[in-house]
């Protein structure tokens, strides 16, 4: 357990677990869930936000309903790697809306991209016009998701 985690008591952890399941709860509903009154729960939640345990609140959208049903994991290998090339690649990737997550990885590939597209044609266009034009790109390998078996948005705490 890290020093940071040691400062959290069981109530803090209950608040975090509860908010992971439903961040839309009112302070009163959250207080009921953790068996406290609203004022201390409000203060704890604000402290957890200030300390960075809670980074932000988001709505989880349905990609199918929004026309982005194709999910692809794209493994990217750069031609060569140094700080400038890596920073330039990351800046470029951050501006591409189809890339919803990007991880710098060890092993055979340098980056793992999580990409959303409407269909195979749109993904092909993404590869040719957005990834393919990056000069430092050495190779890529696409893995197409057939079905989502588990998607946990929260941490196990």
Residue pairs with C-beta under 8 A, 6 or more apart in sequence:
8 16
8 53
11 34
11 36
11 44
12 44
12 48
12 53
13 157
14 33
14 34
15 30
15 34
15 41
15 44
15 45
15 48
16 48
16 53
16 54
16 157
17 154
17 157
18 25
18 30
18 33
18 34
19 25
19 30
19 45
19 54
19 57
20 153
20 154
20 155
21 154
23 57
23 58
25 33
27 38
27 41
27 42
27 45
28 38
30 38
30 41
30 45
31 37
31 38
31 40
31 41
31 42
34 41
45 54
48 54
60 153
63 69
63 71
63 116
67 118
68 116
68 117
68 118
69 118
69 119
70 116
70 117
70 118
70 119
70 120
70 122
70 123
70 144
70 145
71 114
71 115
71 116
71 144
71 145
71 148
72 114
72 115
72 116
72 117
72 123
72 142
72 143
72 144
72 145
73 112
73 113
73 114
73 115
73 142
73 143
73 145
74 112
74 113
74 114
74 115
74 127
74 131
74 140
74 141
74 142
74 143
75 108
75 109
75 111
75 112
75 113
75 140
75 141
75 142
75 143
76 109
76 110
76 111
76 112
76 113
76 131
76 137
76 139
76 140
77 108
77 109
77 110
77 138
77 139
77 140
78 85
78 86
78 89
78 110
78 111
78 136
78 137
78 138
79 136
79 137
79 138
80 136
80 138
81 110
85 136
86 104
86 110
88 136
89 111
89 134
89 136
90 102
90 104
92 134
93 99
93 102
93 111
93 113
94 102
96 126
96 130
96 131
98 115
98 116
98 117
98 122
98 123
98 126
98 130
99 113
99 114
99 115
100 114
100 115
100 116
101 113
101 114
102 111
102 112
102 113
102 114
103 111
103 112
104 110
104 111
105 111
105 112
109 141
115 123
115 126
117 123
117 126
123 142
127 140
127 142
131 137
131 140
